[in-house]
Amino acid sequence: MSMMLKITSEMQQIARELNITLPPLDDDLPLQNTGLDSLGFALLVARLEDELGRDPFTNPDEFVFPDTIGDFVRAYENVRA
């Protein structure tokens, strides 16, 4: 399964749990326009760390906050487990 599919599937699961309607999720969609709030993103990062064994946000020296879903996906693709 691709990283994009893993992340968007988890986003959709969280949205269902929080009763949030997501727009179509594509690379260019700004994260702020996904409909997920800070709780939703906290759940997403925690679940992805559990599932993937990686968290690209733990090293502040290398971290650049992602603007889009594509940036978010690449952050996970580029960090070592």
C-alpha positions in Angstrom: 0.0 0.0 0.0 1.3 3.4 -0.9 2.1 6.0 1.8 -0.5 8.3 0.3 -3.2 5.6 0.5 -2.2 4.7 4.1 -2.4 8.4 5.2 -5.6 9.3 3.4 -7.3 6.1 4.6 -6.4 7.0 8.2 -7.6 10.5 7.6 -10.9 9.2 6.4 -11.2 6.8 9.4 -10.6 9.7 11.8 -13.1 11.9 10.0 -15.7 9.2 10.4 -15.0 8.8 14.1 -15.2 12.6 14.6 -18.2 13.0 12.3 -16.3 15.3 9.9 -16.9 15.5 6.2 -13.6 15.6 4.2 -13.2 17.1 0.8 -11.6 15.0 -1.9 -8.0 14.3 -0.6 -5.3 15.0 -3.2 -1.7 16.1 -3.2 -2.4 19.8 -3.6 -5.1 20.1 -0.9 -3.8 22.5 1.9 -3.9 20.7 5.2 -5.9 23.5 6.7 -8.7 22.8 4.2 -9.0 19.1 5.0 -11.6 19.7 7.7 -9.5 18.0 10.4 -8.9 20.1 13.5 -5.9 19.9 15.9 -7.4 16.8 17.6 -7.8 15.1 14.2 -4.2 15.8 13.3 -2.9 14.7 16.7 -4.8 11.4 16.2 -3.5 11.0 12.7 0.2 11.5 13.7 -0.2 9.2 16.7 -1.8 6.4 14.7 0.7 6.8 11.9 3.5 6.5 14.4 2.0 3.4 15.8 1.4 1.8 12.4 4.5 2.9 10.6 7.0 3.3 13.5 8.0 6.8 12.4 7.2 10.4 13.2 8.7 13.1 11.0 7.9 15.7 13.5 10.3 14.6 16.3 13.4 16.2 15.0 13.0 20.0 15.1 16.3 20.6 13.2 15.0 18.8 10.1 11.3 19.6 10.4 9.5 21.8 7.9 5.8 22.1 8.5 3.9 20.6 5.6 1.4 22.8 3.8 -0.4 20.3 1.6 -1.4 16.6 1.9 1.4 15.9 -0.6 3.9 17.6 1.7 2.6 15.6 4.6 2.9 12.4 2.7 6.5 13.2 1.6 7.4 14.0 5.2 6.5 10.4 6.1 8.2 9.0 3.0 11.5 10.8 3.8 11.9 9.8 7.4 13.5 6.6 8.5 11.6 4.2 10.7 
